[in-house]
Amino acid sequence: MTSFAAAGRSALGSFHPFLRLERLLRDHPAGDHGLPGVKGPIQLQVGDPKNAPPAFLQECLQKNAAGWGSYPPPRGTADYREAAADWLTNRFALPANFIDPDRNILPVPGTREGLFFTIMMAIPGPGEGEKRKVLLPSPFFHVYAGATAAAGGEPVFVPARAETGFMPDYAALPKEVLEKAALAILCSPSNPQGAIADAAQMRDVITLARQHDFLAIFDECYSEIYLDQPPLGALQSAAEFGSLDNLVVFHSLSKRSSAPGLRCGFVAGDARWIDRVDGAMRFGGAGVPLPALAAGASLWRDEVHVERNRDYYRESFVMAERLLGNRLGYRRPGGGFFLWLDVGDGEAATVKLWKEAGIRVLPGAYMSAEDERGDNPGAPYIRVALVYDAAFNEAALRLLLDTLEV
Ligand SMILES: Cc1ncc(COP(=O)(O)O)c(C=O)c1O
């Protein structure tokens, strides 16, 4: 298989991690897990929240049902933008008026679509310049690389291994690479490792973006799923600098409020980039429907259900810590809901778990890319999503460990 970097647009599908997983397992029948009351295989590969969203979400959608009859307004509603700006200001202790809801916020139907459009818009088109490099962490959320390939950008995969705290060290890249960069992405808490960028790492990316005139994209969609301390946000660093220049930050209700089906989030930051992304989304974006905007605003204004959601995941991590100790390279993640386990050969372990126990996990190699030496930093790992309740997760994790004989 050619490397991800060389794939280009025509090969997008062949690099999608879940399609690759399907290909890996399709010729093998699922083993019997033997867990009572569980029909079908145990799906630990996908980060699909299973905790119910709060009941008032449904009530709010119903109350605003008349809005289904209208096209979603491109910039959303003033009420939604204000709810998002107020949430950011409180959550990240930003100075009053640092975020202007009308200029610095754009609602997006989940961060995935917003990320895709933003990456597309940041990569120069034909005749628009040569700054085509896209600085990505490896491992990465596949949408970053997919959008890069779709827009004809040149991905530069920067390993995010244990030695660098599972964060990419963009500052260590050669000057010639930084000068050709169209954008850089930092995901914190990161998917899959659950690592959190510290203030210096955030500041470094912002400083590099301004020095070399590229866009810094911060994907913070897991910022509310944490075990101990609330993760820092890039907007805190931006506030220290006193400006939003060259950066945008993504947030979503998918994980925070267990509402991935609502397709509701926002991008916040540099007004020039907000306008540019808005301009593109008016052509091809789905927009966020009016009832979802109303429900979304009420979710951003409530923290009670978010606290409950955090408790739900925390219970599973306490359990995982008890079962794993320091086996398989386990360390307490700062945030998110994944285990990133070093099993030696992630692909082989995935096949074994499927064939012997009907457990589906994701090989780490499918979320990362080979470096120039042909080394894939995700290859030794599997990603295990802890999205079910703690009792189910415990039974599944025990079975996983027994099957791998660790
Ligand atoms: C790192 C990361 N970013 C973005 C997303 C997209 O989430 P959504 O579009 O539901 O906000 C996901 C979803 O799994 C993710 O893991």
The ligand as an SDF file (V2000), in Angstrom:
LIG
                    3D

 16 16  0  0  0  0  0  0  0  0999 V2000
  -10.4680   14.3790   17.2850 C   0  0  0  0  0  0  0  0  0  0  0  0
  -11.8350   14.5090   16.7290 C   0  0  0  0  0  0  0  0  0  0  0  0
  -12.1770   15.6530   16.1290 N   0  0  0  0  0  0  0  0  0  0  0  0
  -13.4080   15.8280   15.6110 C   0  0  0  0  0  0  0  0  0  0  0  0
  -14.3570   14.8300   15.6720 C   0  0  0  0  0  0  0  0  0  0  0  0
  -15.6830   15.0580   15.0140 C   0  0  0  0  0  0  0  0  0  0  0  0
  -16.7080   15.1290   15.9240 O   0  0  0  0  0  0  0  0  0  0  0  0
  -18.0610   15.8850   15.6200 P   0  0  0  0  0  0  0  0  0  0  0  0
  -18.1000   16.1690   14.1430 O   0  0  0  0  0  0  0  0  0  0  0  0
  -19.1350   14.9550   16.0240 O   0  0  0  0  0  0  0  0  0  0  0  0
  -18.0220   17.1440   16.4150 O   0  0  0  0  0  0  0  0  0  0  0  0
  -14.0500   13.6200   16.2800 C   0  0  0  0  0  0  0  0  0  0  0  0
  -15.0480   12.5330   16.3270 C   0  0  0  0  0  0  0  0  0  0  0  0
  -14.8400   11.4260   16.6610 O   0  0  0  0  0  0  0  0  0  0  0  0
  -12.7520   13.4530   16.8330 C   0  0  0  0  0  0  0  0  0  0  0  0
  -12.3990   12.3160   17.4340 O   0  0  0  0  0  0  0  0  0  0  0  0
  1  2  1  0
  2  3  1  0
  2 15  2  0
  3  4  2  0
  4  5  1  0
  5  6  1  0
  5 12  2  0
  6  7  1  0
  7  8  1  0
  8  9  2  0
  8 10  1  0
  8 11  1  0
 12 13  1  0
 12 15  1  0
 13 14  2  0
 15 16  1  0
M  END
$$$$
